[in-house]
Amino acid sequence: MIQEVDALRQTVSEKLQAANEMLADVKELAMGYRQTIKTNFPMEQWEKFGIMDKR
């Protein structure tokens, strides 16, 4: 039974690592899109793209 639990932990650990890598990729893409919007549109239009901050 302990071996089964260890195998399950290993599987969960691998899935968590993959999910964290995917999340990091999505965050990186979002930052790129955000920067593109901020450089190509006036601040008054940022809100329609979901960007609420003023920086």
mmJSON file of the N, C-alpha and C atoms, coordinates in Angstrom:
{"data_MODEL":{"atom_site":{
"group_PDB":["ATOM","ATOM","ATOM","ATOM","ATOM","ATOM","ATOM","ATOM","ATOM","ATOM","ATOM","ATOM","ATOM","ATOM","ATOM","ATOM","ATOM","ATOM","ATOM","ATOM","ATOM","ATOM","ATOM","ATOM","ATOM","ATOM","ATOM","ATOM","ATOM","ATOM","ATOM","ATOM","ATOM","ATOM","ATOM","ATOM","ATOM","ATOM","ATOM","ATOM","ATOM","ATOM","ATOM","ATOM","ATOM","ATOM","ATOM","ATOM","ATOM","ATOM","ATOM","ATOM","ATOM","ATOM","ATOM","ATOM","ATOM","ATOM","ATOM","ATOM","ATOM","ATOM","ATOM","ATOM","ATOM","ATOM","ATOM","ATOM","ATOM","ATOM","ATOM","ATOM","ATOM","ATOM","ATOM","ATOM","ATOM","ATOM","ATOM","ATOM","ATOM","ATOM","ATOM","ATOM","ATOM","ATOM","ATOM","ATOM","ATOM","ATOM","ATOM","ATOM","ATOM","ATOM","ATOM","ATOM","ATOM","ATOM","ATOM","ATOM","ATOM","ATOM","ATOM","ATOM","ATOM","ATOM","ATOM","ATOM","ATOM","ATOM","ATOM","ATOM","ATOM","ATOM","ATOM","ATOM","ATOM","ATOM","ATOM","ATOM","ATOM","ATOM","ATOM","ATOM","ATOM","ATOM","ATOM","ATOM","ATOM","ATOM","ATOM","ATOM","ATOM","ATOM","ATOM","ATOM","ATOM","ATOM","ATOM","ATOM","ATOM","ATOM","ATOM","ATOM","ATOM","ATOM","ATOM","ATOM","ATOM","ATOM","ATOM","ATOM","ATOM","ATOM","ATOM","ATOM","ATOM","ATOM","ATOM","ATOM","ATOM","ATOM","ATOM","ATOM","ATOM"],
"id":[1,2,3,4,5,6,7,8,9,10,11,12,13,14,15,16,17,18,19,20,21,22,23,24,25,26,27,28,29,30,31,32,33,34,35,36,37,38,39,40,41,42,43,44,45,46,47,48,49,50,51,52,53,54,55,56,57,58,59,60,61,62,63,64,65,66,67,68,69,70,71,72,73,74,75,76,77,78,79,80,81,82,83,84,85,86,87,88,89,90,91,92,93,94,95,96,97,98,99,100,101,102,103,104,105,106,107,108,109,110,111,112,113,114,115,116,117,118,119,120,121,122,123,124,125,126,127,128,129,130,131,132,133,134,135,136,137,138,139,140,141,142,143,144,145,146,147,148,149,150,151,152,153,154,155,156,157,158,159,160,161,162,163,164,165],
"type_symbol":["N","C","C","N","C","C","N","C","C","N","C","C","N","C","C","N","C","C","N","C","C","N","C","C","N","C","C","N","C","C","N","C","C","N","C","C","N","C","C","N","C","C","N","C","C","N","C","C","N","C","C","N","C","C","N","C","C","N","C","C","N","C","C","N","C","C","N","C","C","N","C","C","N","C","C","N","C","C","N","C","C","N","C","C","N","C","C","N","C","C","N","C","C","N","C","C","N","C","C","N","C","C","N","C","C","N","C","C","N","C","C","N","C","C","N","C","C","N","C","C","N","C","C","N","C","C","N","C","C","N","C","C","N","C","C","N","C","C","N","C","C","N","C","C","N","C","C","N","C","C","N","C","C","N","C","C","N","C","C","N","C","C","N","C","C"],
"label_atom_id":["N","CA","C","N","CA","C","N","CA","C","N","CA","C","N","CA","C","N","CA","C","N","CA","C","N","CA","C","N","CA","C","N","CA","C","N","CA","C","N","CA","C","N","CA","C","N","CA","C","N","CA","C","N","CA","C","N","CA","C","N","CA","C","N","CA","C","N","CA","C","N","CA","C","N","CA","C","N","CA","C","N","CA","C","N","CA","C","N","CA","C","N","CA","C","N","CA","C","N","CA","C","N","CA","C","N","CA","C","N","CA","C","N","CA","C","N","CA","C","N","CA","C","N","CA","C","N","CA","C","N","CA","C","N","CA","C","N","CA","C","N","CA","C","N","CA","C","N","CA","C","N","CA","C","N","CA","C","N","CA","C","N","CA","C","N","CA","C","N","CA","C","N","CA","C","N","CA","C","N","CA","C","N","CA","C","N","CA","C","N","CA","C"],
"label_alt_id":[null,null,null,null,null,null,null,null,null,null,null,null,null,null,null,null,null,null,null,null,null,null,null,null,null,null,null,null,null,null,null,null,null,null,null,null,null,null,null,null,null,null,null,null,null,null,null,null,null,null,null,null,null,null,null,null,null,null,null,null,null,null,null,null,null,null,null,null,null,null,null,null,null,null,null,null,null,null,null,null,null,null,null,null,null,null,null,null,null,null,null,null,null,null,null,null,null,null,null,null,null,null,null,null,null,null,null,null,null,null,null,null,null,null,null,null,null,null,null,null,null,null,null,null,null,null,null,null,null,null,null,null,null,null,null,null,null,null,null,null,null,null,null,null,null,null,null,null,null,null,null,null,null,null,null,null,null,null,null,null,null,null,null,null,null],
"label_comp_id":["MET","MET","MET","ILE","ILE","ILE","GLN","GLN","GLN","GLU","GLU","GLU","VAL","VAL","VAL","ASP","ASP","ASP","ALA","ALA","ALA","LEU","LEU","LEU","ARG","ARG","ARG","GLN","GLN","GLN","THR","THR","THR","VAL","VAL","VAL","SER","SER","SER","GLU","GLU","GLU","LYS","LYS","LYS","LEU","LEU","LEU","GLN","GLN","GLN","ALA","ALA","ALA","ALA","ALA","ALA","ASN","ASN","ASN","GLU","GLU","GLU","MET","MET","MET","LEU","LEU","LEU","ALA","ALA","ALA","ASP","ASP","ASP","VAL","VAL","VAL","LYS","LYS","LYS","GLU","GLU","GLU","LEU","LEU","LEU","ALA","ALA","ALA","MET","MET","MET","GLY","GLY","GLY","TYR","TYR","TYR","ARG","ARG","ARG","GLN","GLN","GLN","THR","THR","THR","ILE","ILE","ILE","LYS","LYS","LYS","THR","THR","THR","ASN","ASN","ASN","PHE","PHE","PHE","PRO","PRO","PRO","MET","MET","MET","GLU","GLU","GLU","GLN","GLN","GLN","TRP","TRP","TRP","GLU","GLU","GLU","LYS","LYS","LYS","PHE","PHE","PHE","GLY","GLY","GLY","ILE","ILE","ILE","MET","MET","MET","ASP","ASP","ASP","LYS","LYS","LYS","ARG","ARG","ARG"],
"label_asym_id":["A","A","A","A","A","A","A","A","A","A","A","A","A","A","A","A","A","A","A","A","A","A","A","A","A","A","A","A","A","A","A","A","A","A","A","A","A","A","A","A","A","A","A","A","A","A","A","A","A","A","A","A","A","A","A","A","A","A","A","A","A","A","A","A","A","A","A","A","A","A","A","A","A","A","A","A","A","A","A","A","A","A","A","A","A","A","A","A","A","A","A","A","A","A","A","A","A","A","A","A","A","A","A","A","A","A","A","A","A","A","A","A","A","A","A","A","A","A","A","A","A","A","A","A","A","A","A","A","A","A","A","A","A","A","A","A","A","A","A","A","A","A","A","A","A","A","A","A","A","A","A","A","A","A","A","A","A","A","A","A","A","A","A","A","A"],
"label_entity_id":["1","1","1","1","1","1","1","1","1","1","1","1","1","1","1","1","1","1","1","1","1","1","1","1","1","1","1","1","1","1","1","1","1","1","1","1","1","1","1","1","1","1","1","1","1","1","1","1","1","1","1","1","1","1","1","1","1","1","1","1","1","1","1","1","1","1","1","1","1","1","1","1","1","1","1","1","1","1","1","1","1","1","1","1","1","1","1","1","1","1","1","1","1","1","1","1","1","1","1","1","1","1","1","1","1","1","1","1","1","1","1","1","1","1","1","1","1","1","1","1","1","1","1","1","1","1","1","1","1","1","1","1","1","1","1","1","1","1","1","1","1","1","1","1","1","1","1","1","1","1","1","1","1","1","1","1","1","1","1","1","1","1","1","1","1"],
"label_seq_id":[1,1,1,2,2,2,3,3,3,4,4,4,5,5,5,6,6,6,7,7,7,8,8,8,9,9,9,10,10,10,11,11,11,12,12,12,13,13,13,14,14,14,15,15,15,16,16,16,17,17,17,18,18,18,19,19,19,20,20,20,21,21,21,22,22,22,23,23,23,24,24,24,25,25,25,26,26,26,27,27,27,28,28,28,29,29,29,30,30,30,31,31,31,32,32,32,33,33,33,34,34,34,35,35,35,36,36,36,37,37,37,38,38,38,39,39,39,40,40,40,41,41,41,42,42,42,43,43,43,44,44,44,45,45,45,46,46,46,47,47,47,48,48,48,49,49,49,50,50,50,51,51,51,52,52,52,53,53,53,54,54,54,55,55,55],
"pdbx_PDB_ins_code":[null,null,null,null,null,null,null,null,null,null,null,null,null,null,null,null,null,null,null,null,null,null,null,null,null,null,null,null,null,null,null,null,null,null,null,null,null,null,null,null,null,null,null,null,null,null,null,null,null,null,null,null,null,null,null,null,null,null,null,null,null,null,null,null,null,null,null,null,null,null,null,null,null,null,null,null,null,null,null,null,null,null,null,null,null,null,null,null,null,null,null,null,null,null,null,null,null,null,null,null,null,null,null,null,null,null,null,null,null,null,null,null,null,null,null,null,null,null,null,null,null,null,null,null,null,null,null,null,null,null,null,null,null,null,null,null,null,null,null,null,null,null,null,null,null,null,null,null,null,null,null,null,null,null,null,null,null,null,null,null,null,null,null,null,null],
"Cartn_x":[0.814,0.0,0.87,1.965,2.869,3.434,3.743,4.26,3.215,1.975,0.894,0.765,0.845,0.771,1.952,3.138,4.324,4.172,3.622,3.401,2.393,1.344,0.352,0.965,1.781,2.456,3.355,4.058,4.937,4.122,3.007,2.132,1.604,1.134,0.615,1.721,2.895,4.017,4.34,4.343,4.619,3.526,2.279,1.169,1.217,1.553,1.66,2.767,3.894,5.005,4.594,3.915,3.45,2.446,1.544,0.55,1.222,2.209,2.934,3.684,4.243,4.929,3.935,2.761,1.735,1.258,1.083,0.671,1.71,2.965,4.037,4.007,3.742,3.647,2.478,1.347,0.166,0.428,1.057,1.369,2.324,3.292,4.246,3.531,2.63,1.852,1.002,0.353,-0.494,0.322,1.494,2.347,2.731,3.001,3.329,2.158,0.968,-0.22,-0.494,-0.333,-0.555,0.406,1.66,2.654,2.329,1.887,1.51,0.366,-0.631,-1.775,-1.339,-0.516,-0.09,0.756,1.503,2.343,1.601,0.493,-0.201,-1.553,-2.032,-3.326,-3.188,-3.956,-3.922,-4.499,-4.064,-4.447,-5.964,-6.677,-8.132,-8.801,-8.138,-8.721,-8.299,-7.377,-6.88,-7.988,-8.939,-9.992,-10.808,-11.031,-11.822,-11.082,-9.782,-8.996,-8.796,-9.382,-9.271,-8.07,-7.413,-6.244,-6.716,-6.715,-7.27,-6.189,-4.954,-3.934,-3.513,-2.863,-2.477,-0.969,-0.267,1.182,1.504],
"Cartn_y":[-1.18,0.0,1.261,1.236,2.385,2.661,1.61,1.791,2.444,2.061,2.66,4.155,4.498,5.904,6.682,6.102,6.762,6.977,6.01,6.14,7.245,7.321,8.38,9.759,9.836,11.103,11.53,10.599,10.889,11.404,10.764,11.186,12.593,12.852,14.177,15.22,14.896,15.819,16.175,15.188,15.429,16.287,16.007,16.796,18.23,18.405,19.745,20.539,19.904,20.576,20.997,20.131,20.459,21.612,21.593,22.656,23.988,23.973,25.197,25.768,24.887,25.339,25.973,25.364,25.918,27.27,27.398,28.66,29.743,29.407,30.372,30.83,29.913,30.265,31.216,30.939,31.796,33.184,33.236,34.531,35.334,34.66,35.331,35.882,35.101,35.574,36.783,36.709,37.812,39.086,38.969,40.147,40.745,39.892,40.377,41.113,40.537,41.189,42.51,42.502,43.716,44.821,44.466,45.446,45.96,45.081,45.494,46.495,46.21,47.115,48.459,48.422,49.668,50.542,49.924,50.722,51.18,50.541,50.859,51.553,51.66,52.287,53.322,54.399,55.386,54.806,55.352,54.856,54.79,55.701,55.733,54.485,53.81,52.628,51.309,51.338,50.109,49.317,50.009,49.331,48.383,48.736,47.856,46.542,46.5,45.281,44.555,45.11,44.474,44.915,45.965,46.482,47.679,47.527,48.555,49.482,49.045,49.887,51.016,51.996,53.18,53.232,52.135,52.123,51.527],
"Cartn_z":[0.0,0.0,0.0,0.708,0.754,-0.637,-1.378,-2.734,-3.635,-3.46,-4.247,-3.937,-2.664,-2.258,-2.827,-2.771,-3.33,-4.838,-5.536,-6.979,-7.268,-6.468,-6.64,-6.365,-5.346,-5.043,-6.191,-6.773,-7.904,-9.093,-9.363,-10.461,-10.224,-9.023,-8.687,-8.805,-8.354,-8.421,-9.878,-10.755,-12.17,-12.81,-12.464,-13.014,-12.509,-11.243,-10.67,-11.352,-11.586,-12.257,-13.675,-14.398,-15.747,-15.713,-14.748,-14.623,-14.294,-13.433,-13.083,-14.285,-15.119,-16.329,-17.305,-17.45,-18.319,-17.804,-16.504,-15.9,-16.156,-16.022,-16.274,-17.734,-18.656,-20.072,-20.328,-19.719,-19.89,-19.314,-18.153,-17.545,-18.425,-19.017,-19.903,-21.144,-21.716,-22.862,-22.483,-21.332,-20.878,-20.693,-20.148,-19.961,-21.314,-22.279,-23.617,-24.25,-24.137,-24.68,-23.982,-22.676,-21.892,-22.345,-22.537,-22.966,-24.366,-25.246,-26.606,-26.574,-25.762,-25.64,-25.079,-24.055,-23.409,-24.336,-25.232,-26.122,-27.374,-27.725,-28.97,-28.81,-27.583,-27.338,-26.233,-26.318,-25.231,-23.939,-22.831,-21.513,-21.342,-21.958,-21.825,-22.407,-23.318,-23.961,-23.313,-22.378,-21.751,-21.081,-20.481,-19.717,-20.596,-21.852,-22.722,-23.016,-22.758,-22.91,-21.571,-20.516,-19.206,-18.401,-18.836,-18.114,-17.304,-15.989,-15.117,-14.542,-14.484,-13.849,-14.788,-14.236,-14.99,-15.266,-15.052,-15.292,-16.624],
"occupancy":[1.0,1.0,1.0,1.0,1.0,1.0,1.0,1.0,1.0,1.0,1.0,1.0,1.0,1.0,1.0,1.0,1.0,1.0,1.0,1.0,1.0,1.0,1.0,1.0,1.0,1.0,1.0,1.0,1.0,1.0,1.0,1.0,1.0,1.0,1.0,1.0,1.0,1.0,1.0,1.0,1.0,1.0,1.0,1.0,1.0,1.0,1.0,1.0,1.0,1.0,1.0,1.0,1.0,1.0,1.0,1.0,1.0,1.0,1.0,1.0,1.0,1.0,1.0,1.0,1.0,1.0,1.0,1.0,1.0,1.0,1.0,1.0,1.0,1.0,1.0,1.0,1.0,1.0,1.0,1.0,1.0,1.0,1.0,1.0,1.0,1.0,1.0,1.0,1.0,1.0,1.0,1.0,1.0,1.0,1.0,1.0,1.0,1.0,1.0,1.0,1.0,1.0,1.0,1.0,1.0,1.0,1.0,1.0,1.0,1.0,1.0,1.0,1.0,1.0,1.0,1.0,1.0,1.0,1.0,1.0,1.0,1.0,1.0,1.0,1.0,1.0,1.0,1.0,1.0,1.0,1.0,1.0,1.0,1.0,1.0,1.0,1.0,1.0,1.0,1.0,1.0,1.0,1.0,1.0,1.0,1.0,1.0,1.0,1.0,1.0,1.0,1.0,1.0,1.0,1.0,1.0,1.0,1.0,1.0,1.0,1.0,1.0,1.0,1.0,1.0],
"B_iso_or_equiv":[0.0,0.0,0.0,0.0,0.0,0.0,0.0,0.0,0.0,0.0,0.0,0.0,0.0,0.0,0.0,0.0,0.0,0.0,0.0,0.0,0.0,0.0,0.0,0.0,0.0,0.0,0.0,0.0,0.0,0.0,0.0,0.0,0.0,0.0,0.0,0.0,0.0,0.0,0.0,0.0,0.0,0.0,0.0,0.0,0.0,0.0,0.0,0.0,0.0,0.0,0.0,0.0,0.0,0.0,0.0,0.0,0.0,0.0,0.0,0.0,0.0,0.0,0.0,0.0,0.0,0.0,0.0,0.0,0.0,0.0,0.0,0.0,0.0,0.0,0.0,0.0,0.0,0.0,0.0,0.0,0.0,0.0,0.0,0.0,0.0,0.0,0.0,0.0,0.0,0.0,0.0,0.0,0.0,0.0,0.0,0.0,0.0,0.0,0.0,0.0,0.0,0.0,0.0,0.0,0.0,0.0,0.0,0.0,0.0,0.0,0.0,0.0,0.0,0.0,0.0,0.0,0.0,0.0,0.0,0.0,0.0,0.0,0.0,0.0,0.0,0.0,0.0,0.0,0.0,0.0,0.0,0.0,0.0,0.0,0.0,0.0,0.0,0.0,0.0,0.0,0.0,0.0,0.0,0.0,0.0,0.0,0.0,0.0,0.0,0.0,0.0,0.0,0.0,0.0,0.0,0.0,0.0,0.0,0.0,0.0,0.0,0.0,0.0,0.0,0.0],
"pdbx_formal_charge":[null,null,null,null,null,null,null,null,null,null,null,null,null,null,null,null,null,null,null,null,null,null,null,null,null,null,null,null,null,null,null,null,null,null,null,null,null,null,null,null,null,null,null,null,null,null,null,null,null,null,null,null,null,null,null,null,null,null,null,null,null,null,null,null,null,null,null,null,null,null,null,null,null,null,null,null,null,null,null,null,null,null,null,null,null,null,null,null,null,null,null,null,null,null,null,null,null,null,null,null,null,null,null,null,null,null,null,null,null,null,null,null,null,null,null,null,null,null,null,null,null,null,null,null,null,null,null,null,null,null,null,null,null,null,null,null,null,null,null,null,null,null,null,null,null,null,null,null,null,null,null,null,null,null,null,null,null,null,null,null,null,null,null,null,null],
"auth_seq_id":[1,1,1,2,2,2,3,3,3,4,4,4,5,5,5,6,6,6,7,7,7,8,8,8,9,9,9,10,10,10,11,11,11,12,12,12,13,13,13,14,14,14,15,15,15,16,16,16,17,17,17,18,18,18,19,19,19,20,20,20,21,21,21,22,22,22,23,23,23,24,24,24,25,25,25,26,26,26,27,27,27,28,28,28,29,29,29,30,30,30,31,31,31,32,32,32,33,33,33,34,34,34,35,35,35,36,36,36,37,37,37,38,38,38,39,39,39,40,40,40,41,41,41,42,42,42,43,43,43,44,44,44,45,45,45,46,46,46,47,47,47,48,48,48,49,49,49,50,50,50,51,51,51,52,52,52,53,53,53,54,54,54,55,55,55],
"auth_comp_id":["MET","MET","MET","ILE","ILE","ILE","GLN","GLN","GLN","GLU","GLU","GLU","VAL","VAL","VAL","ASP","ASP","ASP","ALA","ALA","ALA","LEU","LEU","LEU","ARG","ARG","ARG","GLN","GLN","GLN","THR","THR","THR","VAL","VAL","VAL","SER","SER","SER","GLU","GLU","GLU","LYS","LYS","LYS","LEU","LEU","LEU","GLN","GLN","GLN","ALA","ALA","ALA","ALA","ALA","ALA","ASN","ASN","ASN","GLU","GLU","GLU","MET","MET","MET","LEU","LEU","LEU","ALA","ALA","ALA","ASP","ASP","ASP","VAL","VAL","VAL","LYS","LYS","LYS","GLU","GLU","GLU","LEU","LEU","LEU","ALA","ALA","ALA","MET","MET","MET","GLY","GLY","GLY","TYR","TYR","TYR","ARG","ARG","ARG","GLN","GLN","GLN","THR","THR","THR","ILE","ILE","ILE","LYS","LYS","LYS","THR","THR","THR","ASN","ASN","ASN","PHE","PHE","PHE","PRO","PRO","PRO","MET","MET","MET","GLU","GLU","GLU","GLN","GLN","GLN","TRP","TRP","TRP","GLU","GLU","GLU","LYS","LYS","LYS","PHE","PHE","PHE","GLY","GLY","GLY","ILE","ILE","ILE","MET","MET","MET","ASP","ASP","ASP","LYS","LYS","LYS","ARG","ARG","ARG"],
"auth_asym_id":["A","A","A","A","A","A","A","A","A","A","A","A","A","A","A","A","A","A","A","A","A","A","A","A","A","A","A","A","A","A","A","A","A","A","A","A","A","A","A","A","A","A","A","A","A","A","A","A","A","A","A","A","A","A","A","A","A","A","A","A","A","A","A","A","A","A","A","A","A","A","A","A","A","A","A","A","A","A","A","A","A","A","A","A","A","A","A","A","A","A","A","A","A","A","A","A","A","A","A","A","A","A","A","A","A","A","A","A","A","A","A","A","A","A","A","A","A","A","A","A","A","A","A","A","A","A","A","A","A","A","A","A","A","A","A","A","A","A","A","A","A","A","A","A","A","A","A","A","A","A","A","A","A","A","A","A","A","A","A","A","A","A","A","A","A"],
"auth_atom_id":["N","CA","C","N","CA","C","N","CA","C","N","CA","C","N","CA","C","N","CA","C","N","CA","C","N","CA","C","N","CA","C","N","CA","C","N","CA","C","N","CA","C","N","CA","C","N","CA","C","N","CA","C","N","CA","C","N","CA","C","N","CA","C","N","CA","C","N","CA","C","N","CA","C","N","CA","C","N","CA","C","N","CA","C","N","CA","C","N","CA","C","N","CA","C","N","CA","C","N","CA","C","N","CA","C","N","CA","C","N","CA","C","N","CA","C","N","CA","C","N","CA","C","N","CA","C","N","CA","C","N","CA","C","N","CA","C","N","CA","C","N","CA","C","N","CA","C","N","CA","C","N","CA","C","N","CA","C","N","CA","C","N","CA","C","N","CA","C","N","CA","C","N","CA","C","N","CA","C","N","CA","C","N","CA","C","N","CA","C","N","CA","C"],
"pdbx_PDB_model_num":[1,1,1,1,1,1,1,1,1,1,1,1,1,1,1,1,1,1,1,1,1,1,1,1,1,1,1,1,1,1,1,1,1,1,1,1,1,1,1,1,1,1,1,1,1,1,1,1,1,1,1,1,1,1,1,1,1,1,1,1,1,1,1,1,1,1,1,1,1,1,1,1,1,1,1,1,1,1,1,1,1,1,1,1,1,1,1,1,1,1,1,1,1,1,1,1,1,1,1,1,1,1,1,1,1,1,1,1,1,1,1,1,1,1,1,1,1,1,1,1,1,1,1,1,1,1,1,1,1,1,1,1,1,1,1,1,1,1,1,1,1,1,1,1,1,1,1,1,1,1,1,1,1,1,1,1,1,1,1,1,1,1,1,1,1]
}}}
